[in-house]
């Protein structure tokens, strides 16, 4: 994943012009994010620009939706006290009466509650005036929230009244969409939200609900909808956050980081979003910024807090990435690897908070650190832990094999790669690599004891098995045939009492390679980029030595001469051939 973030985009708008105050809380409420709505409404309640009657109305509504009726009543009362002429708090009190009536087992009390609710609705409607369609939708919603079947007639009457007041009532269209969304009729719901958008009405709720409805069907449409919303409502914290979240969920990390960067400058961003942003900075390759933000978050939480755990993990990831980026500056890289080592030890020794756990990347990143510091056995051990943490991540077995290869532990390198091939949906090239791992194991295994000889012979047998399997899939490939020849040469030359090339085990394979090379002049042309001069030299040397060891002077001289033809600047070889004459 590649990411690019521009600080200028983050700083382009001042905090003043981005502030929407309590209105951001209302927007969150309307799209059903009640906890976020409550936080912003309370955060801004004492701001001089806040319409307290309106803010308390929505806080009261949150109390209704969370079944905290005492809190709801308290907030509606506070709204009425702030402005007795603001009719919506009476509508809120009306819904509260209906809810309490529904819960009552006393039929008379329930009827009285309905009468009280109707009276409150009428009072709110009168205060809002005859041109306010939204109040009628609020009344319809109140009936719908309590019992959409029982109050079907009241809901229809309120909807008709709203339409009389505004034939293109945005609030009514959204309500119609919400009813269909409750029935999971997503396409029909989206059509109502789209009607609001097309009408040009100022309604953020419709855009966000339309995007949420469409996202899992067509992410591009949902994202474009939110892009349009942000363009028209650049100061809306909800619009900024929803767009950033959609990019994040769609794996568009670059844009997600960019949009989150803008959103984080909004005074109404949420503290918990800082962790998400720190992660996005990491994915955006802004490692130092991500590390510093993680450090800030850690400083604000207790040592054993889950946020501390997550942010220390993120700091480790950042240090590893910074060290890898600094590979051309050995001093800087060494310092970063050392810091990463200290941090990894600290992080991996933490008491894991409830709800958290170590992930494979925690161990595999530390494996990278240890390898960079020269502790290859430790690195291999970390790769093992990473694999044990999630056996589904079979690529970790390849990493362990690579680490063993670096440590010249060729036996375990072959074993780990064999485990990978046995468990993974491997590719042909993986078999080719596995053959090489067994070849390395074979040529480095001594044959001083019977046990070693058996182990060594088994390694070459496996190497040949996989190399020939690849050859059967991709026949006449020079690279594969060369590996088969090398396996034969390695097996032939290492046994006690044998000399390199004496038994000619590689001869048939080298003959097959020669046939391919001789069929195309480019392979012998030193000026051609595709030449295989080194392969010719390898073959002719092998054949010359073979015939020398088997006292075939004529063929020995022939192949030394062929070797010189493709390696004419080799004066030592030329002088040796002269002695043969």
C-alpha positions as CSV (number, residue, x, y, z in Angstrom):
1,X,0.0,0.0,0.0
2,X,1.3,3.4,-1.0
3,X,0.1,6.6,0.7
4,X,0.7,10.4,0.3
5,X,-0.5,13.1,2.7
6,X,0.0,16.8,2.4
7,X,0.2,19.0,5.5
8,X,-1.1,22.0,3.5
9,X,-4.4,20.3,3.2
10,X,-4.7,19.9,6.9
11,X,-3.8,23.5,7.6
12,X,-5.8,25.1,4.9
13,X,-8.8,26.0,7.0
14,X,-8.7,27.7,10.4
15,X,-10.3,26.3,13.4
16,X,-12.7,29.3,13.5
17,X,-14.2,28.8,10.1
18,X,-14.5,25.0,10.7
19,X,-16.6,25.3,13.9
20,X,-20.3,24.4,13.7
21,X,-20.7,24.1,17.5
22,X,-23.7,22.2,18.8
23,X,-25.1,21.8,15.3
24,X,-22.6,19.1,14.6
25,X,-24.2,17.2,17.5
26,X,-27.6,17.6,15.9
27,X,-26.3,16.2,12.6
28,X,-24.9,13.1,14.4
29,X,-28.2,12.6,16.2
30,X,-30.1,12.6,12.9
31,X,-28.0,9.8,11.4
32,X,-28.5,7.7,14.5
33,X,-25.0,8.2,16.2
34,X,-26.4,9.0,19.6
35,X,-23.3,8.7,21.7
36,X,-21.4,11.1,19.4
37,X,-24.3,13.4,19.3
38,X,-24.6,13.6,23.0
39,X,-20.9,14.2,23.5
40,X,-20.9,17.2,21.0
41,X,-24.2,18.7,22.4
42,X,-22.9,18.6,25.9
43,X,-19.4,19.9,24.8
44,X,-21.0,22.9,23.3
45,X,-24.0,23.5,25.6
46,X,-22.5,26.5,27.3
47,X,-21.1,28.1,24.2
48,X,-22.7,31.6,23.7
49,X,-23.6,30.6,20.1
50,X,-25.6,27.6,21.2
51,X,-29.4,27.6,20.9
52,X,-30.0,25.9,24.3
53,X,-33.6,25.2,23.6
54,X,-32.7,23.3,20.5
55,X,-29.7,21.6,22.0
56,X,-31.7,20.4,25.0
57,X,-34.5,19.1,22.6
58,X,-32.0,16.8,20.9
59,X,-30.5,15.7,24.2
60,X,-34.0,14.9,25.3
61,X,-34.5,12.8,22.2
62,X,-31.3,10.9,22.9
63,X,-32.8,10.1,26.3
64,X,-35.9,8.7,24.6
65,X,-34.0,6.6,22.2
66,X,-31.8,5.1,25.0
67,X,-34.9,4.5,27.2
68,X,-33.6,7.0,29.8
69,X,-36.9,8.8,30.3
70,X,-35.8,10.6,33.4
71,X,-33.0,12.2,31.5
72,X,-35.3,12.9,28.6
73,X,-37.8,14.8,30.7
74,X,-35.0,16.7,32.4
75,X,-33.6,17.9,29.1
76,X,-37.0,18.8,27.6
77,X,-37.8,20.8,30.7
78,X,-34.4,22.6,30.4
79,X,-35.2,23.3,26.8
80,X,-38.6,24.8,27.7
81,X,-37.0,26.9,30.4
82,X,-34.4,28.2,28.0
83,X,-37.1,29.2,25.4
84,X,-40.8,28.5,26.1
85,X,-41.6,29.5,22.5
86,X,-39.4,26.7,21.0
87,X,-42.2,24.2,20.2
88,X,-40.1,21.1,19.6
89,X,-39.5,20.5,23.3
90,X,-43.3,20.1,23.7
91,X,-43.3,17.5,20.9
92,X,-40.5,15.7,22.8
93,X,-42.6,15.8,26.0
94,X,-45.5,14.4,24.0
95,X,-43.5,11.4,22.8
96,X,-42.4,10.9,26.4
97,X,-46.1,10.8,27.5
98,X,-46.9,8.2,24.7
99,X,-44.0,6.0,25.8
100,X,-45.0,6.1,29.4
101,X,-48.6,5.4,28.5
102,X,-47.6,2.4,26.5
103,X,-45.7,1.0,29.5
104,X,-48.7,1.5,31.8
105,X,-50.9,-1.4,32.8
106,X,-53.7,1.0,33.7
107,X,-55.9,1.5,30.7
108,X,-57.2,4.9,31.9
109,X,-53.7,6.1,32.6
110,X,-52.7,5.1,29.1
111,X,-55.6,7.0,27.5
112,X,-54.8,10.0,29.6
113,X,-51.2,9.8,28.4
114,X,-52.4,9.8,24.8
115,X,-54.6,12.9,25.4
116,X,-51.7,14.7,27.2
117,X,-49.4,13.8,24.3
118,X,-51.9,15.1,21.7
119,X,-52.2,18.3,23.6
120,X,-48.4,18.7,23.8
121,X,-48.1,18.0,20.1
122,X,-50.7,20.7,19.3
123,X,-49.0,23.2,21.6
124,X,-45.6,22.5,19.8
125,X,-47.3,22.7,16.4
126,X,-48.9,26.1,17.2
127,X,-45.6,27.5,18.5
128,X,-43.7,26.5,15.4
129,X,-46.2,28.1,13.1
130,X,-48.1,27.0,10.0
131,X,-45.1,27.1,7.7
132,X,-43.0,24.6,9.7
133,X,-43.2,21.2,8.0
134,X,-40.4,19.8,10.2
135,X,-42.5,19.9,13.3
136,X,-45.2,17.8,11.7
137,X,-42.6,15.2,10.7
138,X,-41.3,15.3,14.3
139,X,-44.8,14.5,15.5
140,X,-45.2,11.7,12.9
141,X,-41.9,10.3,14.1
142,X,-43.0,10.5,17.7
143,X,-46.1,8.3,16.9
144,X,-44.0,6.0,14.7
145,X,-41.3,5.5,17.4
146,X,-43.9,4.4,20.0
147,X,-46.1,2.2,17.8
148,X,-46.3,2.5,14.0
149,X,-49.2,0.1,13.8
150,X,-51.4,1.5,16.5
151,X,-50.8,5.1,15.5
152,X,-50.8,4.5,11.7
153,X,-53.7,7.0,11.2
154,X,-52.0,9.7,13.3
155,X,-48.7,9.2,11.4
156,X,-50.5,9.6,8.1
157,X,-52.3,12.8,9.2
158,X,-49.1,14.3,10.4
159,X,-47.4,13.4,7.1
160,X,-50.2,15.0,5.1
161,X,-50.0,18.1,7.2
162,X,-46.2,18.3,6.6
163,X,-46.8,18.0,2.8
164,X,-49.4,20.8,2.9
165,X,-46.8,23.0,4.5
166,X,-44.1,22.1,2.0
167,X,-44.8,19.9,-1.0
168,X,-41.1,19.0,-1.2
169,X,-40.6,18.6,2.6
170,X,-37.0,17.3,3.0
171,X,-37.7,16.1,6.5
172,X,-40.8,14.1,5.2
173,X,-38.8,12.5,2.4
174,X,-36.1,11.4,4.9
175,X,-38.8,10.0,7.2
176,X,-40.3,8.0,4.3
177,X,-36.8,6.7,3.5
178,X,-36.2,5.7,7.2
179,X,-39.5,3.8,7.3
180,X,-38.4,1.7,4.3
181,X,-34.9,1.3,5.7
182,X,-36.5,-0.2,8.9
183,X,-38.1,-2.8,6.6
184,X,-34.6,-3.3,4.9
185,X,-36.0,-2.1,1.6
186,X,-32.7,-0.4,0.9
187,X,-33.2,0.6,-2.7
188,X,-36.6,2.2,-2.1
189,X,-35.2,4.0,1.0
190,X,-32.3,5.4,-1.0
191,X,-34.8,6.7,-3.6
192,X,-36.4,8.9,-1.0
193,X,-33.0,10.2,0.3
194,X,-32.0,10.9,-3.3
195,X,-35.2,13.0,-3.8
196,X,-34.0,15.3,-1.0
197,X,-30.6,15.6,-2.7
198,X,-32.1,16.4,-6.0
199,X,-34.4,19.0,-4.6
200,X,-31.4,21.0,-3.5
201,X,-32.7,21.1,0.1
202,X,-30.1,21.8,2.8
203,X,-30.2,18.3,4.4
204,X,-27.0,16.6,5.5
205,X,-28.9,13.7,6.9
206,X,-30.2,12.6,3.5
207,X,-26.7,12.6,2.0
208,X,-25.2,10.6,4.8
209,X,-28.1,8.1,4.9
210,X,-28.0,7.7,1.1
211,X,-24.2,7.0,1.3
212,X,-24.6,4.5,4.1
213,X,-27.4,2.7,2.2
214,X,-25.4,2.5,-1.0
215,X,-21.9,1.9,0.4
216,X,-21.9,-1.9,0.5
217,X,-23.6,-2.0,-3.0
218,X,-21.6,0.6,-4.8
219,X,-18.8,2.2,-2.7
220,X,-17.9,4.6,-5.5
221,X,-21.4,6.1,-5.5
222,X,-21.5,6.4,-1.7
223,X,-18.1,8.1,-1.6
224,X,-18.9,10.5,-4.5
225,X,-22.1,11.5,-2.6
226,X,-20.1,12.3,0.5
227,X,-17.5,14.2,-1.6
228,X,-20.3,16.3,-2.9
229,X,-21.6,16.9,0.6
230,X,-18.2,18.0,1.9
231,X,-17.8,20.3,-1.0
232,X,-21.1,22.0,-0.1
233,X,-20.8,21.7,3.7
234,X,-17.0,21.9,4.3
235,X,-17.4,22.7,8.0
236,X,-19.6,19.7,9.0
237,X,-17.7,17.4,11.3
238,X,-20.1,14.6,10.4
239,X,-19.6,15.0,6.7
240,X,-15.8,15.1,7.1
241,X,-15.7,12.1,9.4
242,X,-18.1,10.0,7.3
243,X,-16.1,10.6,4.1
244,X,-12.9,9.7,5.9
245,X,-14.5,6.6,7.3
246,X,-15.8,5.5,3.9
247,X,-12.4,5.8,2.3
248,X,-11.0,3.8,5.2
249,X,-13.6,1.0,4.8
250,X,-13.0,1.0,1.1
251,X,-9.2,0.5,1.7
252,X,-8.4,3.8,0.0
253,X,-5.7,4.6,2.6
254,X,-4.2,7.6,1.0
255,X,-7.5,9.5,0.8
256,X,-8.7,8.2,4.2
257,X,-5.6,9.6,5.8
258,X,-5.9,12.9,3.9
259,X,-9.6,13.4,4.9
260,X,-8.9,12.3,8.5
261,X,-6.2,14.9,8.6
262,X,-8.6,17.6,7.7
263,X,-11.3,16.3,10.1
264,X,-8.9,16.2,13.0
265,X,-8.5,19.9,12.8
266,X,-12.3,20.3,13.4
267,X,-12.9,21.4,17.0
268,X,-15.7,18.8,17.1
269,X,-13.6,15.8,16.3
270,X,-13.6,13.0,18.9
271,X,-10.7,12.1,21.0
272,X,-11.0,8.4,20.2
273,X,-10.4,9.3,16.5
274,X,-6.9,10.3,17.3
275,X,-5.9,6.6,17.5
276,X,-7.4,5.9,14.1
277,X,-5.6,8.9,12.7
278,X,-2.3,7.7,14.2
279,X,-2.8,4.4,12.4
280,X,-3.6,6.1,9.1
281,X,-0.5,8.3,9.4
282,X,1.5,5.1,9.7
283,X,-0.2,3.6,6.6
284,X,0.4,6.9,4.9
285,X,4.2,6.4,5.6
286,X,4.3,9.5,7.8
287,X,6.1,7.5,10.4
288,X,7.5,10.2,12.6
289,X,4.1,12.0,12.8
290,X,2.4,8.7,13.6
291,X,5.0,7.9,16.2
292,X,4.7,11.3,17.9
293,X,0.9,11.2,17.9
294,X,1.0,7.7,19.5
295,X,3.4,9.1,22.1
296,X,0.9,11.9,22.9
297,X,-1.9,9.4,23.3
298,X,0.2,7.2,25.5
299,X,0.9,10.1,27.7
300,X,-2.8,10.6,28.3
301,X,-3.5,7.1,29.3
302,X,-2.5,4.8,32.2
303,X,0.4,2.3,31.6
304,X,-2.0,-0.7,31.5
305,X,-4.7,0.9,29.4
306,X,-5.7,-0.7,26.1
307,X,-4.9,2.5,24.2
308,X,-1.4,2.5,25.6
309,X,-1.0,-1.1,24.4
310,X,-2.2,-0.3,20.9
311,X,-0.1,2.8,20.6
312,X,3.1,1.1,21.8
313,X,2.4,-1.4,19.1
314,X,2.1,1.4,16.6
315,X,5.3,3.0,17.8
316,X,7.1,-0.3,17.2
317,X,5.7,-0.5,13.6
318,X,6.8,3.1,13.0
319,X,10.3,2.5,14.2
320,X,10.8,-0.6,12.1
321,X,9.6,1.3,9.0
322,X,11.8,4.3,9.8
323,X,14.8,2.1,10.2
324,X,14.1,0.4,6.9
325,X,13.8,3.7,5.2
326,X,17.1,4.9,6.7
327,X,19.0,1.9,5.3
328,X,21.3,4.2,3.3
329,X,22.3,6.0,6.5
330,X,23.9,3.3,8.6
331,X,24.3,5.4,11.7
332,X,20.6,6.6,11.7
333,X,19.4,3.1,10.9
334,X,21.5,1.5,13.7
335,X,20.0,4.0,16.2
336,X,16.5,3.3,15.0
337,X,17.0,-0.5,15.1
338,X,18.3,-0.1,18.7
339,X,15.3,2.0,19.7
340,X,13.0,-0.6,18.1
341,X,14.7,-3.4,20.1
342,X,14.1,-1.6,23.4
343,X,10.5,-0.7,22.5
344,X,9.7,-4.3,21.3
345,X,11.1,-5.8,24.5
346,X,8.9,-3.4,26.5
347,X,5.8,-3.9,24.4
348,X,6.1,-7.7,24.3
349,X,6.5,-7.9,28.1
350,X,3.3,-5.9,28.9
351,X,0.4,-7.3,30.8
352,X,-2.1,-7.6,27.9
353,X,-5.2,-5.6,28.7
354,X,-8.6,-7.2,28.5
355,X,-9.9,-7.3,24.9
356,X,-6.4,-7.1,23.4
357,X,-3.9,-9.7,22.3
358,X,-0.5,-9.9,20.5
359,X,-0.7,-10.1,16.8
360,X,1.6,-12.0,14.3
361,X,2.9,-8.7,13.1
362,X,4.1,-7.8,16.6
363,X,6.4,-10.8,16.5
364,X,7.3,-10.6,12.8
365,X,8.3,-7.0,13.1
366,X,10.5,-7.8,16.1
367,X,11.9,-10.6,14.0
368,X,13.0,-8.0,11.4
369,X,14.6,-5.9,14.2
370,X,16.5,-8.9,15.6
371,X,17.7,-9.9,12.1
372,X,18.9,-6.3,11.5
373,X,20.8,-6.5,14.8
374,X,22.4,-9.8,13.9
375,X,20.5,-12.0,16.2
376,X,19.3,-14.5,13.6
377,X,18.3,-17.2,16.1
378,X,16.2,-14.7,17.9
379,X,14.7,-13.6,14.7
380,X,13.7,-17.2,13.7
381,X,12.2,-17.6,17.2
382,X,10.0,-14.5,16.6
383,X,8.9,-15.8,13.3
384,X,7.9,-19.0,15.0
385,X,5.8,-17.1,17.5
386,X,4.2,-15.1,14.8
387,X,3.2,-18.2,13.0
388,X,1.9,-19.8,16.2
389,X,-0.2,-16.7,16.9
390,X,-1.9,-17.2,13.5
391,X,-1.2,-20.5,11.6
392,X,-3.4,-19.1,8.8
393,X,-0.6,-16.6,7.9
394,X,1.5,-19.3,6.2
395,X,3.8,-16.6,4.6
396,X,5.4,-16.3,8.0
397,X,6.9,-19.8,7.3
398,X,8.6,-18.3,4.3
399,X,10.0,-15.5,6.4
400,X,11.3,-18.0,9.0
401,X,12.9,-19.9,6.1
402,X,14.6,-16.7,4.8
403,X,15.9,-15.9,8.3
404,X,17.3,-19.4,8.7
405,X,19.0,-19.1,5.3
406,X,20.6,-15.8,6.5
407,X,21.8,-17.6,9.6
408,X,23.2,-20.4,7.3
409,X,20.9,-22.8,9.1
410,X,20.0,-24.6,5.9
411,X,18.3,-27.6,7.5
412,X,15.7,-25.5,9.2
413,X,15.4,-23.2,6.2
414,X,14.4,-26.2,4.1
415,X,12.0,-27.5,6.8
416,X,10.2,-24.2,7.2
417,X,9.8,-23.8,3.5
418,X,8.5,-27.4,3.3
419,X,5.9,-26.5,5.9
420,X,4.9,-23.5,3.8
421,X,4.5,-25.6,0.6
422,X,2.6,-28.3,2.5
423,X,0.1,-25.7,3.9
424,X,-0.2,-23.0,1.3
425,X,-1.7,-22.7,-2.1
426,X,1.8,-22.6,-3.5
427,X,3.0,-21.4,-6.9
428,X,5.4,-23.3,-9.2
429,X,8.2,-20.9,-8.2
430,X,7.7,-22.0,-4.6
431,X,8.7,-25.5,-5.6
432,X,11.7,-24.1,-7.4
433,X,12.7,-22.2,-4.2
434,X,12.2,-25.3,-2.1
435,X,14.5,-27.3,-4.3
436,X,17.1,-24.6,-3.7
437,X,16.6,-24.8,0.1
438,X,17.2,-28.6,0.0
439,X,20.2,-28.1,-2.3
440,X,21.7,-25.7,0.2
441,X,21.1,-28.2,3.0
442,X,22.6,-31.0,1.0
443,X,25.9,-29.2,0.0
444,X,26.5,-28.0,3.5
445,X,25.8,-31.3,5.3
446,X,29.0,-33.3,6.1
447,X,29.2,-36.9,5.3
448,X,31.6,-37.9,8.0
449,X,29.1,-40.2,9.7
450,X,26.5,-42.6,8.4
451,X,23.8,-40.5,9.9
452,X,25.0,-37.4,8.2
453,X,25.3,-39.2,4.9
454,X,21.7,-40.4,5.1
455,X,20.5,-37.0,6.0
456,X,22.6,-35.4,3.2
457,X,21.4,-38.0,0.6
458,X,17.7,-37.3,1.6
459,X,18.2,-33.5,1.2
460,X,19.5,-34.0,-2.4
461,X,16.7,-36.5,-3.1
462,X,14.1,-33.9,-2.1
463,X,15.9,-31.2,-4.0
464,X,15.8,-33.3,-7.2
465,X,12.2,-34.3,-6.6
466,X,11.0,-30.7,-6.5
467,X,13.2,-29.5,-9.2
468,X,12.1,-32.2,-11.6
469,X,8.4,-31.5,-10.7
470,X,8.9,-27.9,-11.7
471,X,10.6,-29.1,-14.9
472,X,7.6,-31.2,-15.7
473,X,5.4,-28.1,-15.4
474,X,7.7,-25.7,-17.2
475,X,9.8,-27.9,-19.5
476,X,13.0,-26.7,-21.2
477,X,13.5,-23.7,-19.0
478,X,17.2,-22.9,-18.6
479,X,16.9,-21.7,-15.0
480,X,15.2,-24.9,-13.9
481,X,17.5,-27.2,-15.8
482,X,20.5,-25.4,-14.4
483,X,19.2,-26.1,-10.9
484,X,18.7,-29.8,-11.6
485,X,22.3,-29.9,-12.9
486,X,23.6,-28.1,-9.8
487,X,21.7,-30.6,-7.6
488,X,23.5,-33.5,-9.4
489,X,26.8,-31.7,-9.2
490,X,26.4,-31.1,-5.5
491,X,25.4,-34.7,-4.8
492,X,28.2,-36.1,-6.8
493,X,31.0,-33.9,-5.5
494,X,30.4,-34.0,-1.8
495,X,30.6,-37.6,-0.9
496,X,33.8,-38.9,0.7
497,X,36.0,-40.6,-1.9
498,X,34.3,-38.9,-4.9
499,X,35.7,-36.2,-7.0
500,X,33.7,-33.4,-8.7
501,X,32.3,-34.6,-12.0
502,X,33.9,-38.0,-11.9
503,X,30.6,-39.9,-12.3
504,X,28.9,-37.5,-14.7
505,X,25.6,-37.4,-12.8
506,X,24.9,-34.0,-14.3
507,X,25.9,-34.9,-17.9
508,X,22.4,-35.7,-19.3
509,X,21.0,-32.4,-17.9
510,X,24.0,-30.4,-19.2
511,X,23.5,-32.0,-22.6
512,X,19.8,-30.9,-22.6
513,X,20.9,-27.4,-21.7
514,X,23.5,-27.4,-24.5
515,X,20.9,-28.4,-27.0
516,X,18.8,-25.4,-26.1
517,X,21.7,-23.0,-26.1
518,X,23.2,-24.2,-29.4
519,X,19.8,-23.8,-31.1
520,X,19.9,-20.0,-30.6
521,X,23.1,-18.0,-31.5
522,X,22.2,-15.3,-29.1
523,X,23.2,-17.4,-26.1
524,X,26.8,-17.5,-27.3
525,X,27.0,-13.9,-28.4
526,X,28.8,-11.9,-25.6
527,X,27.3,-8.7,-27.0
528,X,23.7,-9.9,-26.6
529,X,21.9,-9.1,-23.4
530,X,20.4,-12.6,-23.4
531,X,23.7,-14.5,-23.7
532,X,24.4,-17.4,-21.4
533,X,28.2,-17.4,-21.6
534,X,28.5,-18.3,-17.9
535,X,26.3,-21.3,-18.5
536,X,28.5,-22.5,-21.4
537,X,31.6,-22.1,-19.2
538,X,30.0,-24.1,-16.4
539,X,29.1,-26.9,-18.8
540,X,32.4,-27.1,-20.6
541,X,34.4,-27.0,-17.4
542,X,32.3,-29.8,-15.9
543,X,32.7,-32.0,-19.1
544,X,36.4,-31.3,-19.3
545,X,37.0,-32.3,-15.7
546,X,34.8,-35.3,-16.1
547,X,36.8,-36.6,-19.0
548,X,40.1,-35.7,-17.2
549,X,39.1,-37.8,-14.2
550,X,38.1,-40.6,-16.5
551,X,41.4,-40.4,-18.5
552,X,39.7,-39.5,-21.8
553,X,42.3,-37.2,-23.1
554,X,40.6,-36.5,-26.5
555,X,37.3,-35.3,-25.0
556,X,39.1,-33.5,-22.2
557,X,41.0,-31.4,-24.7
558,X,37.9,-30.8,-26.8
559,X,35.9,-29.3,-23.9
560,X,38.8,-27.3,-22.5
561,X,39.1,-25.8,-26.0
562,X,35.3,-25.2,-26.2
563,X,35.6,-23.4,-22.8
564,X,38.3,-21.1,-24.1
565,X,36.2,-20.3,-27.2
566,X,33.5,-18.7,-25.1
567,X,36.0,-17.4,-22.5
568,X,38.8,-16.0,-24.7
569,X,40.2,-13.6,-22.2
570,X,41.0,-16.4,-19.7
571,X,44.8,-16.4,-20.0
572,X,45.3,-19.0,-17.3
573,X,43.0,-21.4,-19.1
574,X,44.9,-20.7,-22.4
575,X,48.2,-21.4,-20.8
576,X,46.9,-24.7,-19.3
577,X,45.7,-25.8,-22.7
578,X,49.1,-25.1,-24.2
579,X,50.6,-27.5,-21.7
580,X,48.3,-30.2,-22.8
581,X,49.7,-30.0,-26.4
